[in-house]
Amino acid sequence: KGVEADTTLDEWMKKAKKAKCKAIAKFAANIEDDKQAVKAARQTEYSNALLEGTVNRIKCIKRTMYNRAGIELLRAKVIYGL
């Protein structure tokens, strides 16, 4: 998983940086700038998906309630999922 995946990532980045599509080339360059973090994220079993989903849910509730109700109702919607 580790060495083989690293080699595959390195090969992909070389190809992507030479791509005609500038967005892909820039994306590959950005990954290379933070290569250690990308490798660590691929190798760990942990995920922050639950946290991100919760934050997204709260932001959605806030957007729908903007200028419509007070903090008490917002708190109730977030806590009790109304």
Buried (B, 14 or more C-beta within 10 A) or exposed (E): EEEEEBEEBEEEBEEBBEEEEEEBBEBBEEBBEEEEEBBEEEEEEEEEEEEEEEEEEEEEBEEEEEEEEEEEEBEEBBEEEE
